[in-house]
């Protein structure tokens, strides 16, 4: 039965987070299979400019709940506001990105409706009477197919990077509706003491359109120059598998995988990466994957769009040289 899908948008320091569009894209996928339309939910204070940005999506509309108790973020006010909106509108699905913030308030919101939170999903498909969601289990070695048998609303979070933000469809500007929420009686039990800035220079690979990944096949730190040359020719960021980071050849913020970042670039080139499952879960949703490995049986080829069986010390310099030649013409 067609219905409403609500996607919760996140923001930080006056900017929409990229995962907001990932949640919208996932909501659109749900609506495509289940029926209905997606509405974006935006909570905070002084957030009208962000609503203007969101309204460019292919949505039914944007609901904006502004209140002084929603800034800075705190789970008590967030859950109270969302609970009021969900109770009044009765959406079929409430979708959110699986982030540090939603890990904080998501379970409490779902519990308020005596519902489960289906967390960290990576995909979906049709099922009898509804939808079937995929979520990783056993340290990402398997995906479990889960059907929510209870009555709506259903609460679902999406693994960061599982759906690319640029997959969110855009359309004509949609209405922005301001919703009044009553939070005067809500007790705020958490106080923000200070904000500790992240280390400057940290790389956000989640925003990279092209990534050149490097694994233990590079053999030594000095050989990273080959990968750096290829990345420079492509205008790409450099990512790494865990052994490279553990050896301190590259910084921790460049690690891709279950214990690093999840990425969905347009192009991912894996150089000397065998393809352990812990790495694959962090990059397998890339739009195009090119694997370079001398082992024809390397697991990386199971997810590759194109595979090159060869010595990276020959293939990578040849690729970089050819790119420089093309650019100089």
DOKOLDO-14735 format. One record per residue (C-alpha): x, y, z. Coordinates in Angstrom, 1 decimal, decimal comma. Layout:
! DOKOLDO-14735
node x X&y Y&z Z
...
This chain:
! DOKOLDO-14735
node x 0,0&y 0,0&z 0,0
node x 1,5&y 3,3&z -1,0
node x 2,4&y 5,7&z 1,8
node x 4,8&y 8,2&z 3,3
node x 8,5&y 7,8&z 3,6
node x 10,3&y 10,3&z 5,8
node x 14,0&y 10,8&z 5,5
node x 15,8&y 12,6&z 8,4
node x 18,4&y 15,1&z 7,2
node x 21,5&y 15,9&z 9,3
node x 23,5&y 19,1&z 9,4
node x 26,6&y 20,5&z 11,1
node x 27,7&y 24,1&z 11,5
node x 25,2&y 25,5&z 9,0
node x 25,8&y 22,9&z 6,3
node x 23,9&y 19,8&z 5,3
node x 25,9&y 16,6&z 5,8
node x 26,5&y 14,4&z 2,7
node x 24,7&y 11,6&z 4,5
node x 21,5&y 13,6&z 4,3
node x 21,3&y 13,0&z 0,6
node x 22,2&y 9,3&z 1,1
node x 19,2&y 9,0&z 3,4
node x 17,0&y 10,8&z 0,7
node x 18,3&y 8,5&z -2,0
node x 17,6&y 5,4&z 0,1
node x 14,1&y 6,8&z 0,9
node x 13,5&y 7,2&z -2,8
node x 14,5&y 3,6&z -3,4
node x 12,0&y 2,5&z -0,7
node x 9,3&y 4,6&z -2,3
node x 10,1&y 3,2&z -5,7
node x 9,5&y -0,4&z -4,5
node x 6,8&y 0,2&z -1,8
node x 5,0&y 3,2&z -3,3
node x 4,5&y 6,7&z -2,1
node x 6,8&y 9,7&z -1,9
node x 9,7&y 10,9&z 0,3
node x 9,5&y 13,8&z 2,6
node x 12,7&y 15,3&z 4,1
node x 12,7&y 16,1&z 7,9
node x 15,0&y 18,9&z 9,1
node x 15,3&y 19,7&z 12,8
node x 17,2&y 22,6&z 14,5
node x 17,2&y 26,3&z 14,8
node x 18,0&y 28,8&z 12,1
node x 18,0&y 26,2&z 9,4
node x 15,8&y 27,7&z 6,7
node x 18,8&y 28,0&z 4,2
node x 19,3&y 24,3&z 4,6
node x 15,6&y 23,7&z 3,8
node x 16,1&y 25,7&z 0,6
node x 18,9&y 23,3&z -0,4
node x 16,8&y 20,2&z 0,4
node x 13,8&y 21,4&z -1,5
node x 15,7&y 20,8&z -4,8
node x 15,3&y 17,1&z -4,3
node x 12,7&y 14,9&z -5,9
node x 10,5&y 15,0&z -2,8
node x 6,9&y 15,5&z -1,7
node x 8,2&y 18,3&z 0,5
node x 10,5&y 19,4&z 3,3
node x 9,2&y 19,5&z 6,9
node x 11,2&y 22,0&z 9,1
node x 10,9&y 21,8&z 12,9
node x 12,6&y 24,8&z 14,5
node x 12,9&y 25,3&z 18,2
node x 15,6&y 26,8&z 20,5
node x 15,9&y 23,4&z 22,3
node x 17,0&y 21,7&z 19,1
node x 20,2&y 23,7&z 19,0
node x 22,7&y 22,4&z 19,9
node x 21,8&y 18,8&z 19,1
node x 20,6&y 16,7&z 22,0
node x 18,7&y 13,4&z 22,0
node x 15,9&y 14,4&z 24,4
node x 14,6&y 17,3&z 22,2
node x 15,2&y 15,5&z 19,0
node x 13,2&y 12,4&z 20,0
node x 10,4&y 14,5&z 21,5
node x 10,1&y 16,5&z 18,2
node x 10,3&y 13,5&z 15,9
node x 7,9&y 11,6&z 18,1
node x 5,3&y 14,4&z 17,7
node x 5,7&y 14,5&z 13,9
node x 5,6&y 10,7&z 13,4
node x 2,6&y 10,4&z 15,7
node x 0,7&y 13,0&z 13,7
node x 1,7&y 12,0&z 10,2
node x 2,0&y 8,2&z 10,6
node x 4,7&y 7,6&z 7,8
node x 5,2&y 4,0&z 6,8
node x 9,0&y 4,3&z 7,0
node x 11,4&y 6,7&z 8,8
node x 14,8&y 6,6&z 7,2
node x 18,1&y 7,9&z 8,6
node x 21,8&y 7,6&z 7,9
node x 23,7&y 5,3&z 10,3
node x 25,7&y 8,0&z 12,0
node x 27,0&y 8,8&z 15,4
node x 24,0&y 11,1&z 15,9
node x 21,4&y 8,6&z 14,8
node x 23,0&y 5,8&z 16,9
node x 22,3&y 8,2&z 19,8
node x 18,7&y 9,1&z 19,2
node x 17,5&y 6,4&z 16,7
node x 17,0&y 3,5&z 19,2
node x 15,2&y 5,8&z 21,7
node x 12,8&y 7,1&z 18,9
node x 12,0&y 3,6&z 17,8
node x 11,5&y 2,4&z 21,4
node x 9,0&y 5,3&z 21,9
node x 6,8&y 3,6&z 19,4
node x 7,6&y 0,1&z 20,7
node x 9,2&y -0,7&z 17,4
node x 12,7&y -2,1&z 16,4
node x 15,3&y 0,0&z 14,7
node x 16,7&y -1,9&z 11,7
node x 20,2&y -0,5&z 11,7
node x 23,0&y -0,3&z 9,3
node x 21,2&y -1,5&z 6,2
node x 23,1&y -1,7&z 2,9
node x 20,3&y -2,5&z 0,4
node x 16,7&y -3,5&z -0,1
node x 14,3&y -5,4&z -2,3
node x 10,6&y -6,4&z -2,5
node x 9,1&y -9,0&z -0,2
node x 5,6&y -10,3&z 0,3
node x 3,7&y -7,7&z 2,2
node x 6,4&y -5,1&z 2,2
node x 10,2&y -4,8&z 1,8
node x 13,2&y -6,9&z 2,5
node x 16,2&y -5,1&z 3,9
node x 19,8&y -6,3&z 3,7
node x 22,2&y -5,7&z 6,6
node x 25,7&y -7,1&z 7,2
node x 26,2&y -9,7&z 9,9
node x 29,2&y -11,8&z 11,2
node x 31,7&y -9,0&z 10,8
node x 30,4&y -8,2&z 7,3
node x 31,0&y -11,7&z 6,0
node x 27,3&y -12,2&z 5,2
node x 24,2&y -10,1&z 4,5
node x 21,0&y -11,0&z 6,3
node x 17,7&y -10,4&z 4,5
node x 15,2&y -8,9&z 7,1
node x 11,5&y -8,4&z 6,6
node x 9,7&y -6,1&z 9,1
node x 6,5&y -7,9&z 10,0
node x 5,1&y -5,4&z 12,5
node x 2,8&y -2,5&z 11,6
node x 4,3&y 0,8&z 10,6
node x 6,0&y 3,1&z 11,3
node x 9,2&y 1,3&z 10,5
node x 12,5&y 2,8&z 11,5
node x 15,5&y 2,0&z 9,3
node x 19,1&y 3,4&z 9,2
node x 21,4&y 3,2&z 6,2
node x 25,1&y 2,3&z 6,4
node x 27,2&y 5,4&z 5,4
node x 28,3&y 5,1&z 1,8
node x 26,0&y 2,2&z 1,0
node x 24,0&y 4,4&z -1,3
node x 25,8&y 7,3&z -3,0
node x 24,5&y 10,8&z -2,2
node x 24,5&y 11,7&z -5,9
node x 22,0&y 8,9&z -6,5
node x 19,4&y 11,1&z -4,9
node x 17,1&y 12,3&z -7,6
node x 16,6&y 16,1&z -8,0
node x 13,5&y 17,8&z -9,3
node x 11,5&y 21,0&z -9,3
node x 11,6&y 22,9&z -6,0
node x 9,1&y 21,4&z -3,6
node x 7,2&y 23,1&z -0,7
node x 8,8&y 23,8&z 2,6
node x 6,4&y 23,4&z 5,5
node x 7,2&y 24,7&z 9,0
node x 6,0&y 22,4&z 11,7
node x 5,4&y 23,5&z 15,3
node x 6,7&y 21,2&z 17,9
node x 6,0&y 21,5&z 21,6
node x 9,2&y 21,1&z 23,6
node x 8,7&y 23,5&z 26,5
node x 8,2&y 20,6&z 29,0
node x 11,1&y 18,5&z 27,6
node x 13,9&y 18,1&z 30,1
node x 17,3&y 18,4&z 28,5
node x 19,5&y 16,0&z 30,4
node x 22,7&y 16,5&z 28,4
node x 24,7&y 19,7&z 28,3
node x 27,2&y 20,5&z 25,6
node x 30,4&y 21,5&z 27,3
node x 32,7&y 22,1&z 24,4
node x 33,3&y 21,1&z 20,8
node x 36,7&y 19,5&z 20,1
node x 37,7&y 20,1&z 16,5
node x 38,9&y 17,1&z 14,5
node x 42,6&y 17,0&z 13,5
node x 43,2&y 19,4&z 10,7
node x 44,1&y 17,8&z 7,4
node x 41,9&y 14,8&z 7,9
node x 40,8&y 13,3&z 4,6
node x 37,1&y 12,7&z 4,0
node x 37,2&y 10,0&z 1,3
node x 33,5&y 9,8&z 1,3
node x 33,4&y 12,9&z -0,8
node x 36,0&y 11,7&z -3,3
node x 34,8&y 11,0&z -6,9
node x 38,0&y 9,0&z -7,8
node x 40,1&y 7,0&z -5,3
node x 43,2&y 5,0&z -5,9
node x 43,4&y 2,3&z -3,3
node x 46,7&y 0,6&z -2,3
node x 47,3&y -2,6&z -0,5
node x 50,1&y -4,8&z 0,8
node x 51,1&y -5,7&z -2,8
node x 52,9&y -2,3&z -2,9
node x 55,6&y -4,1&z -0,7
node x 57,2&y -1,0&z 0,8
node x 56,6&y 2,6&z 1,6
node x 59,0&y 3,9&z -1,0
node x 56,9&y 2,3&z -3,7
node x 53,9&y 4,4&z -2,8
node x 55,3&y 7,0&z -5,2
node x 53,8&y 4,9&z -8,1
node x 50,3&y 5,2&z -6,6
node x 50,8&y 8,9&z -5,9
node x 51,7&y 9,5&z -9,5
node x 48,6&y 7,7&z -10,8
node x 46,4&y 9,6&z -8,3
node x 47,9&y 12,9&z -9,4
node x 47,3&y 12,1&z -13,0
node x 43,7&y 11,2&z -12,2
node x 43,0&y 14,0&z -9,8
node x 42,2&y 11,3&z -7,3
node x 42,5&y 10,8&z -3,5
node x 44,6&y 7,9&z -2,1
node x 42,9&y 5,2&z 0,0
node x 44,5&y 2,2&z 1,7
node x 43,7&y -1,2&z 3,1
node x 44,4&y -1,9&z 6,7
node x 48,0&y -3,4&z 6,4
node x 49,2&y -0,1&z 4,8
node x 47,8&y 1,9&z 7,7
node x 49,0&y -0,6&z 10,4
node x 52,5&y -0,2&z 8,9
node x 52,1&y 3,6&z 9,2
node x 52,8&y 4,1&z 5,5
node x 49,6&y 6,2&z 5,3
node x 47,5&y 7,9&z 7,9
node x 44,5&y 6,2&z 9,6
node x 42,1&y 8,6&z 7,9
node x 42,9&y 7,0&z 4,5
node x 41,9&y 3,5&z 5,6
node x 38,9&y 2,0&z 3,7
node x 36,9&y -0,9&z 5,1
node x 34,9&y -2,1&z 8,1
node x 37,3&y -0,4&z 10,5
node x 37,9&y 2,6&z 8,3
node x 35,8&y 4,7&z 5,9
node x 33,0&y 3,5&z 3,6
node x 33,3&y 5,1&z 0,1
node x 31,2&y 5,2&z -3,1
node x 33,3&y 7,0&z -5,7
node x 32,6&y 7,1&z -9,4
node x 35,9&y 5,3&z -9,9
node x 37,9&y 3,1&z -7,5
node x 41,2&y 1,6&z -8,6
node x 42,5&y -1,1&z -6,4
node x 46,3&y -1,5&z -6,6
node x 47,8&y -4,6&z -5,0
node x 44,7&y -5,2&z -2,8
node x 43,8&y -8,8&z -2,5
node x 40,2&y -8,1&z -1,4
node x 39,7&y -9,2&z 2,2
node x 36,0&y -8,9&z 3,2
node x 36,9&y -6,2&z 5,7
node x 38,1&y -4,0&z 2,8
node x 35,4&y -5,0&z 0,3
node x 32,6&y -3,8&z 2,5
node x 34,1&y -0,3&z 2,5
node x 34,3&y 0,1&z -1,3
node x 32,2&y -2,6&z -3,1
node x 29,4&y -0,1&z -3,9
node x 31,7&y 2,1&z -5,9
node x 30,2&y 2,9&z -9,4
node x 33,2&y 1,5&z -11,3
node x 36,0&y -0,7&z -9,8
node x 39,2&y -1,4&z -11,5
node x 41,4&y -4,1&z -9,8
node x 45,1&y -4,6&z -10,5
node x 46,5&y -7,7&z -9,0
node x 48,9&y -10,4&z -10,2
node x 46,8&y -13,2&z -8,6
node x 44,0&y -14,1&z -10,9
node x 42,1&y -15,7&z -8,0
node x 42,3&y -12,6&z -5,7
node x 38,9&y -11,9&z -4,1
node x 39,0&y -8,3&z -5,3
node x 38,1&y -9,5&z -8,8
node x 34,7&y -10,7&z -7,5
node x 33,5&y -7,1&z -7,1
node x 35,6&y -5,6&z -9,9
node x 34,0&y -4,0&z -13,0
node x 37,3&y -4,4&z -14,8
node x 40,2&y -6,6&z -13,8
node x 43,8&y -6,4&z -14,8
node x 45,9&y -9,5&z -14,0
node x 49,4&y -8,2&z -13,9
node x 52,2&y -6,7&z -11,8
node x 51,2&y -3,4&z -10,4
node x 54,8&y -2,2&z -10,7
node x 54,4&y -2,4&z -14,5
node x 50,7&y -1,6&z -14,9
node x 50,4&y 1,4&z -12,6
node x 53,3&y 3,4&z -14,1
node x 52,0&y 2,5&z -17,6
node x 48,5&y 3,9&z -16,7
node x 50,0&y 7,1&z -15,2
node x 52,2&y 7,6&z -18,3
node x 49,2&y 7,1&z -20,7
node x 47,1&y 9,6&z -18,7
node x 49,8&y 12,2&z -18,8
node x 50,2&y 11,7&z -22,5
node x 46,4&y 12,1&z -23,1
node x 46,4&y 15,3&z -20,9
node x 49,3&y 16,9&z -22,8
node x 47,6&y 16,5&z -26,2
